[in-house]
Amino acid sequence: MSDNITTAWEKMQIIRNKNRPTALDYIPMIFDDFFEMHGDRYYGDDHALIGGIAYFRGLPVTIIAQVKGHDLAENQYRNFAMPHPEGYRKALRLARQAEKFGRPIICFIDTPGAFCGVEAEERGQGEAIARCIMEFMTIKTPILSIILGEGGSGGALALGVCDELAMLENAIYSVISPRGCASILWKDASKEEQAANLLHITADDLIKMQICDYKIEEAENGANTDPHYTAENISKFIFNSLQKNLQKRLDELLELRYNKFRRIGEFETQGL
C-alpha cells in the first residue's frame, strides 16, 4: 500500500513517474489474447487511445484505453496520452461493436486531457467527446472504467461514463488540471501544488462525493514498484464488478447508470 502518500500533490508525483505502468503494461497481465483494432472509419487511427477485444478469465470483453509512454519517443508516438477526435470516435465504434455482440467494456483512463490543437478542433474534438458521453450512457452492455493515473477534464470523462468507476489509490480525477486551475484562479501556474491540494481530486475525495465507486490498492510507494500486485488488484475489481453487473437486467443497468451521473454535483443549501 502507499496510503502514507496523503496529499494530492504527493500522489501526482507518483503518477508522473516515467516508470509507472500504463494500460499496455497491464493488459497482458490481466487479459488473454488481446487483439487490437485500429481506426475510426472516418479519418484515421489515434495512437493515444487503443482498443480491441480480449478474454478476461474466459469471458470475451472489449478494452478501450488511453496510453502514456515511458520515454520521450513513446510519449510523442502516443501524443502524451492526449487523444484526437478520431481516438474518441474509435472508442465509440468499439463500444457499439461490444454492444452488438454482448461484450462488457473495460475502459482504462490515463490522460491529462484531450488534445487541444487547432487540427483537433477542426475535426470536431468537442463533438466527439460529447457524443461519447451521450452514447456511452445508453450502451446496452456493462461498462467499467478504471483511472490508472491522470483523469483530466473532458478527455477523461469521455471514457468515464460507466456502471462502476474505480481509481488506483494514487490516481486523480478532475474537471481541470491543477496547473490550469492555478493559471485561471491566480494567474500563476507555479501555484499548481496549492491548487492540487484544494481541488479534492483523489480517490478518497471522490468516493466521499459518490463519483468514484472503488479505490484499488497499489504496491508500496506506487504501482511501478510491483506492477503485478497492482494488476492483480485491478483484476479482482473487474471480476467482482462484472459478477454484479452481468446479473442485472439491461433496463435496470441503464437506469442505474443514468441515476449515477444525475447524482453528481447534487447539493443542498440551508437558509440563513
Phi and psi restraints in degrees (value plus and minus 20) as a CYANA .aco file:
   2 SER   PHI    -147.4  -107.4
   2 SER   PSI      15.2    55.2
   3 ASP   PHI     -87.8   -47.8
   3 ASP   PSI     -32.0     8.0
   4 ASN   PHI     -90.7   -50.7
   4 ASN   PSI     -33.1     6.9
   5 ILE   PHI    -107.3   -67.3
   5 ILE   PSI      86.5   126.5
   6 THR   PHI    -125.1   -85.1
   6 THR   PSI     -56.5   -16.5
   7 THR   PHI    -109.6   -69.6
   7 THR   PSI     138.2   178.2
   8 ALA   PHI     -81.0   -41.0
   8 ALA   PSI     -57.8   -17.8
   9 TRP   PHI     -85.7   -45.7
   9 TRP   PSI     -60.7   -20.7
  10 GLU   PHI     -83.2   -43.2
  10 GLU   PSI     -59.3   -19.3
  11 LYS   PHI     -86.3   -46.3
  11 LYS   PSI     -55.5   -15.5
  12 MET   PHI     -84.6   -44.6
  12 MET   PSI     -53.8   -13.8
  13 GLN   PHI     -87.3   -47.3
  13 GLN   PSI     -53.8   -13.8
  14 ILE   PHI     -87.7   -47.7
  14 ILE   PSI     -67.0   -27.0
  15 ILE   PHI     -95.5   -55.5
  15 ILE   PSI     -34.5     5.5
  16 ARG   PHI    -110.5   -70.5
  16 ARG   PSI     -18.8    21.2
  17 ASN   PHI     -83.2   -43.2
  17 ASN   PSI     108.3   148.3
  18 LYS   PHI     -86.0   -46.0
  18 LYS   PSI     -36.7     3.3
  19 ASN   PHI    -112.8   -72.8
  19 ASN   PSI     -20.1    19.9
  20 ARG   PHI     -82.1   -42.1
  20 ARG   PSI     113.4   153.4
  21 PRO   PHI     -80.5   -40.5
  21 PRO   PSI     123.3   163.3
  22 THR   PHI    -126.4   -86.4
  22 THR   PSI     158.1   198.1
  23 ALA   PHI     -77.5   -37.5
  23 ALA   PSI     -56.3   -16.3
  24 LEU   PHI     -85.8   -45.8
  24 LEU   PSI     -46.4    -6.4
  25 ASP   PHI     -97.4   -57.4
  25 ASP   PSI     -59.0   -19.0
  26 TYR   PHI     -97.4   -57.4
  26 TYR   PSI     -53.1   -13.1
  27 ILE   PHI     -75.7   -35.7
  27 ILE   PSI     -69.8   -29.8
  28 PRO   PHI     -89.3   -49.3
  28 PRO   PSI     -39.0     1.0
  29 MET   PHI     -98.8   -58.8
  29 MET   PSI     -45.9    -5.9
  30 ILE   PHI    -128.7   -88.7
  30 ILE   PSI     -53.7   -13.7
  31 PHE   PHI    -137.4   -97.4
  31 PHE   PSI     143.4   183.4
  32 ASP   PHI    -135.6   -95.6
  32 ASP   PSI     125.1   165.1
  33 ASP   PHI      37.4    77.4
  33 ASP   PSI      25.2    65.2
  34 PHE   PHI     -85.8   -45.8
  34 PHE   PSI     108.3   148.3
  35 PHE   PHI    -140.5  -100.5
  35 PHE   PSI      91.9   131.9
  36 GLU   PHI     -99.9   -59.9
  36 GLU   PSI     120.5   160.5
  37 MET   PHI    -134.7   -94.7
  37 MET   PSI     127.4   167.4
  38 HIS   PHI    -142.3  -102.3
  38 HIS   PSI     132.1   172.1
  39 GLY   PHI      65.5   105.5
  39 GLY   PSI     134.4   174.4
  40 ASP   PHI    -125.4   -85.4
  40 ASP   PSI     -23.1    16.9
  41 ARG   PHI      48.6    88.6
  41 ARG   PSI      -5.9    34.1
  42 TYR   PHI    -143.0  -103.0
  42 TYR   PSI     -70.1   -30.1
  43 TYR   PHI    -146.2  -106.2
  43 TYR   PSI     -72.6   -32.6
  44 GLY   PHI     155.9   195.9
  44 GLY   PSI    -183.5  -143.5
  45 ASP   PHI    -123.8   -83.8
  45 ASP   PSI     127.8   167.8
  46 ASP   PHI    -140.0  -100.0
  46 ASP   PSI      96.5   136.5
  47 HIS   PHI     -95.9   -55.9
  47 HIS   PSI     -31.7     8.3
  48 ALA   PHI     -96.2   -56.2
  48 ALA   PSI     -38.3     1.7
  49 LEU   PHI    -154.3  -114.3
  49 LEU   PSI     100.0   140.0
  50 ILE   PHI    -130.6   -90.6
  50 ILE   PSI     141.3   181.3
  51 GLY   PHI    -181.1  -141.1
  51 GLY   PSI     140.1   180.1
  52 GLY   PHI     152.9   192.9
  52 GLY   PSI    -186.1  -146.1
  53 ILE   PHI    -137.4   -97.4
  53 ILE   PSI     133.3   173.3
  54 ALA   PHI    -178.9  -138.9
  54 ALA   PSI     157.4   197.4
  55 TYR   PHI    -129.8   -89.8
  55 TYR   PSI     115.0   155.0
  56 PHE   PHI    -135.7   -95.7
  56 PHE   PSI      86.2   126.2
  57 ARG   PHI      30.2    70.2
  57 ARG   PSI      22.5    62.5
  58 GLY   PHI      69.7   109.7
  58 GLY   PSI     -29.2    10.8
  59 LEU   PHI    -117.0   -77.0
  59 LEU   PSI     106.4   146.4
  60 PRO   PHI     -87.0   -47.0
  60 PRO   PSI     112.8   152.8
  61 VAL   PHI    -157.3  -117.3
  61 VAL   PSI     141.1   181.1
  62 THR   PHI    -125.8   -85.8
  62 THR   PSI     112.4   152.4
  63 ILE   PHI    -131.5   -91.5
  63 ILE   PSI     111.7   151.7
  64 ILE   PHI    -148.1  -108.1
  64 ILE   PSI     107.0   147.0
  65 ALA   PHI    -166.9  -126.9
  65 ALA   PSI     116.7   156.7
  66 GLN   PHI    -106.7   -66.7
  66 GLN   PSI     119.2   159.2
  67 VAL   PHI    -147.2  -107.2
  67 VAL   PSI     105.9   145.9
  68 LYS   PHI    -113.9   -73.9
  68 LYS   PSI     151.0   191.0
  69 GLY   PHI    -129.9   -89.9
  69 GLY   PSI     145.8   185.8
  70 HIS   PHI    -117.0   -77.0
  70 HIS   PSI     -34.0     6.0
  71 ASP   PHI    -163.7  -123.7
  71 ASP   PSI     158.4   198.4
  72 LEU   PHI     -82.6   -42.6
  72 LEU   PSI     -64.3   -24.3
  73 ALA   PHI     -82.6   -42.6
  73 ALA   PSI     -63.6   -23.6
  74 GLU   PHI     -88.8   -48.8
  74 GLU   PSI     -57.9   -17.9
  75 ASN   PHI     -84.9   -44.9
  75 ASN   PSI     -58.2   -18.2
  76 GLN   PHI     -85.0   -45.0
  76 GLN   PSI     -61.1   -21.1
  77 TYR   PHI     -83.3   -43.3
  77 TYR   PSI     -58.4   -18.4
  78 ARG   PHI    -110.9   -70.9
  78 ARG   PSI     -12.7    27.3
  79 ASN   PHI      32.4    72.4
  79 ASN   PSI      18.0    58.0
  80 PHE   PHI      34.6    74.6
  80 PHE   PSI      14.4    54.4
  81 ALA   PHI      42.4    82.4
  81 ALA   PSI       8.6    48.6
  82 MET   PHI    -129.8   -89.8
  82 MET   PSI      78.1   118.1
  83 PRO   PHI     -87.4   -47.4
  83 PRO   PSI     130.5   170.5
  84 HIS   PHI    -108.3   -68.3
  84 HIS   PSI     154.7   194.7
  85 PRO   PHI     -77.2   -37.2
  85 PRO   PSI     -56.9   -16.9
  86 GLU   PHI     -85.3   -45.3
  86 GLU   PSI     -44.4    -4.4
  87 GLY   PHI     -87.4   -47.4
  87 GLY   PSI     -65.2   -25.2
  88 TYR   PHI     -90.6   -50.6
  88 TYR   PSI     -52.0   -12.0
  89 ARG   PHI     -91.1   -51.1
  89 ARG   PSI     -52.4   -12.4
  90 LYS   PHI     -85.4   -45.4
  90 LYS   PSI     -62.8   -22.8
  91 ALA   PHI     -79.4   -39.4
  91 ALA   PSI     -62.5   -22.5
  92 LEU   PHI     -89.3   -49.3
  92 LEU   PSI     -57.7   -17.7
  93 ARG   PHI     -79.5   -39.5
  93 ARG   PSI     -64.4   -24.4
  94 LEU   PHI     -90.2   -50.2
  94 LEU   PSI     -53.7   -13.7
  95 ALA   PHI     -85.7   -45.7
  95 ALA   PSI     -62.4   -22.4
  96 ARG   PHI     -83.9   -43.9
  96 ARG   PSI     -59.3   -19.3
  97 GLN   PHI     -83.1   -43.1
  97 GLN   PSI     -62.2   -22.2
  98 ALA   PHI     -81.5   -41.5
  98 ALA   PSI     -61.6   -21.6
  99 GLU   PHI     -80.9   -40.9
  99 GLU   PSI     -63.8   -23.8
 100 LYS   PHI     -79.8   -39.8
 100 LYS   PSI     -59.9   -19.9
 101 PHE   PHI    -121.4   -81.4
 101 PHE   PSI     -14.2    25.8
 102 GLY   PHI      51.2    91.2
 102 GLY   PSI      10.9    50.9
 103 ARG   PHI    -115.8   -75.8
 103 ARG   PSI     112.8   152.8
 104 PRO   PHI     -81.0   -41.0
 104 PRO   PSI     132.1   172.1
 105 ILE   PHI    -130.7   -90.7
 105 ILE   PSI     109.6   149.6
 106 ILE   PHI    -135.5   -95.5
 106 ILE   PSI      96.7   136.7
 107 CYS   PHI    -126.6   -86.6
 107 CYS   PSI     113.6   153.6
 108 PHE   PHI    -131.0   -91.0
 108 PHE   PSI      99.1   139.1
 109 ILE   PHI    -123.6   -83.6
 109 ILE   PSI     108.2   148.2
 110 ASP   PHI    -182.8  -142.8
 110 ASP   PSI      63.6   103.6
 111 THR   PHI    -169.5  -129.5
 111 THR   PSI     122.6   162.6
 112 PRO   PHI     -95.3   -55.3
 112 PRO   PSI     -32.7     7.3
 113 GLY   PHI     127.8   167.8
 113 GLY   PSI     144.2   184.2
 114 ALA   PHI     -86.1   -46.1
 114 ALA   PSI     132.6   172.6
 115 PHE   PHI     -84.7   -44.7
 115 PHE   PSI     113.6   153.6
 116 CYS   PHI    -133.5   -93.5
 116 CYS   PSI       4.4    44.4
 117 GLY   PHI     -93.3   -53.3
 117 GLY   PSI     144.7   184.7
 118 VAL   PHI     -78.7   -38.7
 118 VAL   PSI     -62.1   -22.1
 119 GLU   PHI     -84.1   -44.1
 119 GLU   PSI     -54.6   -14.6
 120 ALA   PHI     -86.8   -46.8
 120 ALA   PSI     -61.0   -21.0
 121 GLU   PHI     -86.0   -46.0
 121 GLU   PSI     -58.6   -18.6
 122 GLU   PHI     -83.6   -43.6
 122 GLU   PSI     -50.9   -10.9
 123 ARG   PHI    -113.0   -73.0
 123 ARG   PSI     -12.9    27.1
 124 GLY   PHI      70.6   110.6
 124 GLY   PSI      27.0    67.0
 125 GLN   PHI     -78.8   -38.8
 125 GLN   PSI     -69.9   -29.9
 126 GLY   PHI     -80.8   -40.8
 126 GLY   PSI     -62.3   -22.3
 127 GLU   PHI     -85.6   -45.6
 127 GLU   PSI     -60.2   -20.2
 128 ALA   PHI     -83.9   -43.9
 128 ALA   PSI     -62.0   -22.0
 129 ILE   PHI     -87.0   -47.0
 129 ILE   PSI     -66.1   -26.1
 130 ALA   PHI     -81.2   -41.2
 130 ALA   PSI     -60.0   -20.0
 131 ARG   PHI     -87.3   -47.3
 131 ARG   PSI     -57.6   -17.6
 132 CYS   PHI     -79.0   -39.0
 132 CYS   PSI     -69.6   -29.6
 133 ILE   PHI     -79.1   -39.1
 133 ILE   PSI     -65.7   -25.7
 134 MET   PHI     -84.9   -44.9
 134 MET   PSI     -68.5   -28.5
 135 GLU   PHI     -97.8   -57.8
 135 GLU   PSI     -52.0   -12.0
 136 PHE   PHI     -82.1   -42.1
 136 PHE   PSI     -46.3    -6.3
 137 MET   PHI     -84.2   -44.2
 137 MET   PSI     -46.0    -6.0
 138 THR   PHI    -139.1   -99.1
 138 THR   PSI     -10.6    29.4
 139 ILE   PHI     -84.0   -44.0
 139 ILE   PSI     107.6   147.6
 140 LYS   PHI    -110.5   -70.5
 140 LYS   PSI      41.1    81.1
 141 THR   PHI    -182.9  -142.9
 141 THR   PSI     132.4   172.4
 142 PRO   PHI     -79.6   -39.6
 142 PRO   PSI     120.2   160.2
 143 ILE   PHI    -146.7  -106.7
 143 ILE   PSI     106.9   146.9
 144 LEU   PHI    -137.4   -97.4
 144 LEU   PSI     118.4   158.4
 145 SER   PHI    -145.5  -105.5
 145 SER   PSI     116.9   156.9
 146 ILE   PHI    -149.1  -109.1
 146 ILE   PSI     101.4   141.4
 147 ILE   PHI    -109.3   -69.3
 147 ILE   PSI      96.1   136.1
 148 LEU   PHI    -105.5   -65.5
 148 LEU   PSI     -52.5   -12.5
 149 GLY   PHI    -170.1  -130.1
 149 GLY   PSI    -115.5   -75.5
 150 GLU   PHI    -108.1   -68.1
 150 GLU   PSI     114.2   154.2
 151 GLY   PHI    -141.3  -101.3
 151 GLY   PSI      69.9   109.9
 152 GLY   PHI    -124.9   -84.9
 152 GLY   PSI      99.1   139.1
 153 SER   PHI      38.2    78.2
 153 SER   PSI    -176.2  -136.2
 154 GLY   PHI     -83.6   -43.6
 154 GLY   PSI     -44.2    -4.2
 155 GLY   PHI     -81.1   -41.1
 155 GLY   PSI     -50.7   -10.7
 156 ALA   PHI    -108.1   -68.1
 156 ALA   PSI     -59.3   -19.3
 157 LEU   PHI     -81.6   -41.6
 157 LEU   PSI     -48.3    -8.3
 158 ALA   PHI     -76.3   -36.3
 158 ALA   PSI     -50.5   -10.5
 159 LEU   PHI    -127.2   -87.2
 159 LEU   PSI     -13.2    26.8
 160 GLY   PHI    -116.4   -76.4
 160 GLY   PSI     -23.2    16.8
 161 VAL   PHI     -99.9   -59.9
 161 VAL   PSI      91.7   131.7
 162 CYS   PHI    -177.1  -137.1
 162 CYS   PSI     156.0   196.0
 163 ASP   PHI    -106.5   -66.5
 163 ASP   PSI     -53.1   -13.1
 164 GLU   PHI    -162.7  -122.7
 164 GLU   PSI     112.5   152.5
 165 LEU   PHI    -132.7   -92.7
 165 LEU   PSI     105.9   145.9
 166 ALA   PHI    -138.9   -98.9
 166 ALA   PSI     132.5   172.5
 167 MET   PHI    -150.3  -110.3
 167 MET   PSI     117.9   157.9
 168 LEU   PHI     -82.5   -42.5
 168 LEU   PSI     130.8   170.8
 169 GLU   PHI     -83.8   -43.8
 169 GLU   PSI     -40.8    -0.8
 170 ASN   PHI    -121.5   -81.5
 170 ASN   PSI     -17.1    22.9
 171 ALA   PHI     -93.0   -53.0
 171 ALA   PSI     142.0   182.0
 172 ILE   PHI    -150.3  -110.3
 172 ILE   PSI     135.8   175.8
 173 TYR   PHI    -165.0  -125.0
 173 TYR   PSI     101.1   141.1
 174 SER   PHI    -171.4  -131.4
 174 SER   PSI     130.0   170.0
 175 VAL   PHI     -90.7   -50.7
 175 VAL   PSI     -39.3     0.7
 176 ILE   PHI    -172.3  -132.3
 176 ILE   PSI     130.7   170.7
 177 SER   PHI     -88.6   -48.6
 177 SER   PSI     130.2   170.2
 178 PRO   PHI     -75.8   -35.8
 178 PRO   PSI     -57.5   -17.5
 179 ARG   PHI     -85.4   -45.4
 179 ARG   PSI     -62.8   -22.8
 180 GLY   PHI     -84.1   -44.1
 180 GLY   PSI     -59.8   -19.8
 181 CYS   PHI     -81.7   -41.7
 181 CYS   PSI     -66.3   -26.3
 182 ALA   PHI     -83.3   -43.3
 182 ALA   PSI     -57.2   -17.2
 183 SER   PHI     -85.6   -45.6
 183 SER   PSI     -55.1   -15.1
 184 ILE   PHI    -100.6   -60.6
 184 ILE   PSI     -68.2   -28.2
 185 LEU   PHI     -91.3   -51.3
 185 LEU   PSI     -64.9   -24.9
 186 TRP   PHI    -135.9   -95.9
 186 TRP   PSI     -17.4    22.6
 187 LYS   PHI      34.6    74.6
 187 LYS   PSI      13.7    53.7
 188 ASP   PHI    -170.4  -130.4
 188 ASP   PSI      79.1   119.1
 189 ALA   PHI     -85.3   -45.3
 189 ALA   PSI     -38.6     1.4
 190 SER   PHI     -89.5   -49.5
 190 SER   PSI     -31.7     8.3
 191 LYS   PHI    -109.9   -69.9
 191 LYS   PSI       4.6    44.6
 192 GLU   PHI     -76.1   -36.1
 192 GLU   PSI     -62.8   -22.8
 193 GLU   PHI     -82.0   -42.0
 193 GLU   PSI     -64.8   -24.8
 194 GLN   PHI     -80.8   -40.8
 194 GLN   PSI     -63.0   -23.0
 195 ALA   PHI     -84.0   -44.0
 195 ALA   PSI     -63.2   -23.2
 196 ALA   PHI     -77.6   -37.6
 196 ALA   PSI     -61.4   -21.4
 197 ASN   PHI     -99.4   -59.4
 197 ASN   PSI     -29.1    10.9
 198 LEU   PHI    -121.0   -81.0
 198 LEU   PSI     -36.5     3.5
 199 LEU   PHI    -101.9   -61.9
 199 LEU   PSI     -33.8     6.2
 200 HIS   PHI      39.2    79.2
 200 HIS   PSI      42.1    82.1
 201 ILE   PHI    -135.4   -95.4
 201 ILE   PSI     -14.7    25.3
 202 THR   PHI    -106.5   -66.5
 202 THR   PSI     148.0   188.0
 203 ALA   PHI     -79.2   -39.2
 203 ALA   PSI     -62.5   -22.5
 204 ASP   PHI     -82.0   -42.0
 204 ASP   PSI     -62.2   -22.2
 205 ASP   PHI     -81.1   -41.1
 205 ASP   PSI     -65.7   -25.7
 206 LEU   PHI     -96.5   -56.5
 206 LEU   PSI     -45.5    -5.5
 207 ILE   PHI     -87.1   -47.1
 207 ILE   PSI     -61.4   -21.4
 208 LYS   PHI     -82.0   -42.0
 208 LYS   PSI     -54.3   -14.3
 209 MET   PHI    -107.1   -67.1
 209 MET   PSI     -17.0    23.0
 210 GLN   PHI      42.1    82.1
 210 GLN   PSI      11.9    51.9
 211 ILE   PHI    -115.7   -75.7
 211 ILE   PSI     -64.2   -24.2
 212 CYS   PHI    -117.1   -77.1
 212 CYS   PSI     121.9   161.9
 213 ASP   PHI    -117.8   -77.8
 213 ASP   PSI     -45.7    -5.7
 214 TYR   PHI    -175.0  -135.0
 214 TYR   PSI     119.2   159.2
 215 LYS   PHI    -125.1   -85.1
 215 LYS   PSI     107.5   147.5
 216 ILE   PHI    -119.1   -79.1
 216 ILE   PSI     104.3   144.3
 217 GLU   PHI     -89.8   -49.8
 217 GLU   PSI     116.1   156.1
 218 GLU   PHI    -121.0   -81.0
 218 GLU   PSI     151.4   191.4
 219 ALA   PHI     -88.6   -48.6
 219 ALA   PSI     145.0   185.0
 220 GLU   PHI     -76.5   -36.5
 220 GLU   PSI     110.2   150.2
 221 ASN   PHI      46.0    86.0
 221 ASN   PSI       0.6    40.6
 222 GLY   PHI      93.8   133.8
 222 GLY   PSI     137.6   177.6
 223 ALA   PHI     -81.9   -41.9
 223 ALA   PSI     -48.5    -8.5
 224 ASN   PHI     -88.9   -48.9
 224 ASN   PSI     -38.5     1.5
 225 THR   PHI     -94.8   -54.8
 225 THR   PSI     -44.4    -4.4
 226 ASP   PHI    -177.0  -137.0
 226 ASP   PSI      59.0    99.0
 227 PRO   PHI     -78.1   -38.1
 227 PRO   PSI     -54.4   -14.4
 228 HIS   PHI     -87.5   -47.5
 228 HIS   PSI     -55.3   -15.3
 229 TYR   PHI     -82.9   -42.9
 229 TYR   PSI     -66.2   -26.2
 230 THR   PHI     -86.0   -46.0
 230 THR   PSI     -61.3   -21.3
 231 ALA   PHI     -81.3   -41.3
 231 ALA   PSI     -58.6   -18.6
 232 GLU   PHI     -83.1   -43.1
 232 GLU   PSI     -58.9   -18.9
 233 ASN   PHI     -90.8   -50.8
 233 ASN   PSI     -55.8   -15.8
 234 ILE   PHI     -82.9   -42.9
 234 ILE   PSI     -63.7   -23.7
 235 SER   PHI     -80.7   -40.7
 235 SER   PSI     -60.6   -20.6
 236 LYS   PHI     -82.8   -42.8
 236 LYS   PSI     -62.6   -22.6
 237 PHE   PHI     -81.4   -41.4
 237 PHE   PSI     -67.1   -27.1
 238 ILE   PHI     -79.5   -39.5
 238 ILE   PSI     -65.5   -25.5
 239 PHE   PHI     -81.0   -41.0
 239 PHE   PSI     -70.2   -30.2
 240 ASN   PHI     -84.8   -44.8
 240 ASN   PSI     -58.5   -18.5
 241 SER   PHI     -89.7   -49.7
 241 SER   PSI     -62.1   -22.1
 242 LEU   PHI     -85.0   -45.0
 242 LEU   PSI     -57.4   -17.4
 243 GLN   PHI     -76.7   -36.7
 243 GLN   PSI     -61.4   -21.4
 244 LYS   PHI     -93.4   -53.4
 244 LYS   PSI     -68.4   -28.4
 245 ASN   PHI     -98.8   -58.8
 245 ASN   PSI     -46.6    -6.6
 246 LEU   PHI     -91.8   -51.8
 246 LEU   PSI     -37.7     2.3
 247 GLN   PHI    -105.0   -65.0
 247 GLN   PSI     -31.2     8.8
 248 LYS   PHI    -103.1   -63.1
 248 LYS   PSI     126.3   166.3
 249 ARG   PHI     -85.6   -45.6
 249 ARG   PSI     131.4   171.4
 250 LEU   PHI     -82.4   -42.4
 250 LEU   PSI     -59.4   -19.4
 251 ASP   PHI     -85.4   -45.4
 251 ASP   PSI     -56.7   -16.7
 252 GLU   PHI     -87.7   -47.7
 252 GLU   PSI     -63.1   -23.1
 253 LEU   PHI     -78.7   -38.7
 253 LEU   PSI     -67.0   -27.0
 254 LEU   PHI     -89.0   -49.0
 254 LEU   PSI     -56.2   -16.2
 255 GLU   PHI     -86.7   -46.7
 255 GLU   PSI     -62.7   -22.7
 256 LEU   PHI     -85.4   -45.4
 256 LEU   PSI     -58.7   -18.7
 257 ARG   PHI     -83.7   -43.7
 257 ARG   PSI     -64.7   -24.7
 258 TYR   PHI     -80.8   -40.8
 258 TYR   PSI     -67.9   -27.9
 259 ASN   PHI     -86.5   -46.5
 259 ASN   PSI     -52.5   -12.5
 260 LYS   PHI     -77.7   -37.7
 260 LYS   PSI     -62.3   -22.3
 261 PHE   PHI    -106.1   -66.1
 261 PHE   PSI     -43.6    -3.6
 262 ARG   PHI     -87.1   -47.1
 262 ARG   PSI     -47.7    -7.7
 263 ARG   PHI     -95.4   -55.4
 263 ARG   PSI     -42.6    -2.6
 264 ILE   PHI     -84.9   -44.9
 264 ILE   PSI     107.4   147.4
 265 GLY   PHI      69.4   109.4
 265 GLY   PSI     -20.5    19.5
 266 GLU   PHI     -87.3   -47.3
 266 GLU   PSI     120.3   160.3
 267 PHE   PHI    -174.4  -134.4
 267 PHE   PSI     143.0   183.0
 268 GLU   PHI    -142.2  -102.2
 268 GLU   PSI     126.7   166.7
 269 THR   PHI    -137.3   -97.3
 269 THR   PSI     129.9   169.9
 270 GLN   PHI    -135.8   -95.8
 270 GLN   PSI     116.1   156.1
 271 GLY   PHI     -85.5   -45.5
 271 GLY   PSI     129.3   169.3
